[in-house]
Amino acid sequence: MGWIRNIALKFRKENIFAAIFTISVPVLVLLDKSYFRGHLLQDVWLLLAAVIAMLLIIVMLIAGFAVFRSIVKASAGFTILIFLAQTYCSLESQTPEGVQALTLLWSTGSLYILFEFAKEFQEACKENLSKLGDDKKRWEGKLMIALFILFAVVYMVVLYKVLNPIIQSLCIYP
């Protein structure tokens, strides 16, 4: 009985999921072959797929909130820039000097807005990724970070695809 005590003393809480998985898979296989004639494992794989899908959705939502939180902080300046540019471009009396001034205003304003977006996004990433704690060094944490970055990039690409036609229709881009 001393070997059980040694195993129990060396058992850490970080290994609980691995231990449950290691014990439950053979038990499920034996139960399935003995009593359920192979139907139980089909349902377990569906359940596992649902759990993985839910984890992906949660990571996707967290990345989306980080991107949209950053957009909200930078959107006031961007809205003003678009309003000024669309208003000037709809005028009939445009001058080359006015278009140059609008281009300069658009360029500097865009740089400022991109800086504000990057700063807010970095803060949101730090806030969300700090919740991983020491798990960042393990493969699960690295996988979560990679998924977070992937979904954040997807949201930024979608945002770019929506905003690009609006920006390209301005008179500063002939």
Order of alpha helices (4+ residues) and beta strands (2+ residues): alpha-alpha-alpha-alpha-alpha
